[in-house]
Amino acid sequence: MHNTLRNRRGFTLIEIMVVIAILALLAALVGPRIIGRSDDAKVADAKVQIKNLETALKLYKLDSGTYPSTEQGLMALVAAPTVGTIPKNYRSEGYLESKQVPKDPWGNDFVYLSPGEHGDYDLYSFGADGVKGGEGKNADIESWNLQ
């Protein structure tokens, strides 16, 4: 009977401390790797958003014959332009399902130029720092240079 009562006891303080130490060690090893990956995820998200915007721009061109001008900007994908060349066959529902132009993963507007220096248009994000240039997570993400 004495052994039965002894087996029903909870964990000892030492056992709990060992488990906490193991969890702390795992958090110290895995935590930085997970946190560092959020920057990679934002870069990947920006690339996907640029590709989606490129698809919408191509649909716009199919309907209107030209890409929106820099003055019209990406807003031409959401609402019919009122300046510049007005497209004759503009889709009444626009070209983006969300009915709004997305911001990049860092909360900044995408930069759109048409005609562009690298093609019919240039579409890019300035990255995490929000300014032109940079390296790593601060590097610009450019439609003509997606990998």
N, C-alpha and C positions, 0 to 999 in steps of 0.2 A: 504494500500500500504506500509505503514511504517513497518508493521509486516512481510510482504513478503520479504522485503530487509533484515530485521533482521534475518530471518530464513536462508538466503543464505550465511551468513558469515561462515568463516572457524572455525577451532578449536581455543579455547583460549589458551593462554600460560599455564595456570594452568591445563587444560585438557591434553595438550601434556606432561607436567611434570609428571602428575599422570600416564599416560601410560608408560613413560620411567621408572618411579620408579617401576611399576609392572613388566615390562620386566627385569629390573635389579634384582629384587627379585627372579623371576623365574630362571634366569640364575645362580644366586648364589646357589639356591637349587638344580637345575637339573644338572648343569655343572659338579660338582665333581662326581656325580653318573655315568655320561656318560664317563668321562675321566677314571675313575677307571675300567670300563668295558673293556677297550682296552687290558689290561693285561690278563683278562679272555679270550678274543677272541684270543689272540696270543697263549695261552696255548691250547685252543681247536683246533686251526689251526695246532699246532705241533702234537697233537694226531692224527688228520686226516692224516697228511702227513706221520706219522709213519705207520699208518694202510695201506695207499696206497703203501708205500715202502715194507711192509710185503707181500702184495698181489703180487707185482712184484717179490719179492724174492721166493715166493712159485711157481710162474710160471717158474722162472729160474730153480728151483730144479726139477720141473716136466720134463723139457727138458734135463737137464744135469745130474740129479741124485744126485747132491750135491748143497749146498749153495755156493756162492762165498767165497773164503778165505778172511781173513783180508787183506792180501796183495793185492788181486784183488779189494776189497772194493766194494762200491756201484756203481762205474764206470762200473762194469761188467753188470749192468742193462741197460747201454746205448750203450756200445761197447764191442765186443767180447774180453775176456781177452787174454793177450799175455804172462802172467806169470802164474805159478802154473799149476793146472789141467785145460787144455783147454777143454771146453764142445764140444761134438760132434754134438749136435743138437741145437746149438745156433740160436735163431730167428734173422734173418737178420735185422729186424727193431728194435731190442732191446726189452726191457720190460717196458719202460716208454714212455708214449705218448709224453711228452714234449721234449724227446731226450736229456735231461740233468738232472743231479741229483739235486733235489731242496735243497736249504738251509733252515734251520729252520726259523721261523718268525722273529728272531732277527739277521738274516744274517750270522749265523755260520753254519759250516758243521755238519751234523749228525755224530755221532760216531757209527761205525759198527765193531763188533768183531765176527769172526767165526773161530773155535767154541767159543761159548760164555760161560760165567760163569753161566748163568741162563737158558740155553737151547742150541739149535743148533746154535743160533746166539744171540747177544745182539745188540740192536739198540736203541739209545737214543740221546736226546738233553740235553745240560747243562742248558737250561732255559735262562732267561733274562740276568743273570750275565756272562754267558759263561764259568763258572768254575764248577768243580764237587761239588755236594752237594748244600745246600741252602734250603731255605724255601720260601713259598708263590710263588711269580712270579719268584724267583730265583731257585726254586726247579727243579731238573732234571726230565725229562719226559722220562720214560723208557718203552720199548715195553713189557716187562714182567710184568709191574705194571700199565697198563692203566686201568682207571676206567670210 
